[in-house]
Amino acid sequence: MTTTPEEHQKIKVFGRKKGKLRPDEVARMEQQLPGMSPPEAADRNALRRGLGLDAGEGRIWLEIGFGNGATLAELAARHPQDRFIGVEVFWEGIVSLMKRLDENGSDNVRVVRESAQWLLDGHLPPGSVD
């Protein structure tokens, strides 16, 4: 789930979308973020399958604006049977979440670096999150 440069211009935020990342943080983003994107899906069942959930097993959580990722990482660790989609536009928050997930060993989180409005306006199947 990526956007074109024109669509990125439409992300309205009250703060900076890109701060100063250290070289190791940039490397982490380049290595891990592509594998953390949720799958494109036309309906709830396809999304569940794409996230590795069988029918009836686990829930799909949506966290919009996860900040530094502390709460999202803790929820992911407490509920390993569930899948989480975190939406954040700030690079520092995404890097912080990645570090926390590495520390707790969670692999059940997917990240969308887009506006929540973009995600909800057609890029997430209706009724797909619990």
PyMOL commands that set and color helices and strands:
alter all, ss='L'
color gray80, all
select helices_A, chain A and resi 5-8+23-36+44-50+70-78+91-104+116-123
alter helices_A, ss='H'
color red, helices_A
select strands_A, chain A and resi 60-64+83-87+109-112
alter strands_A, ss='S'
color yellow, strands_A
deselect
rebuild
show_as cartoon
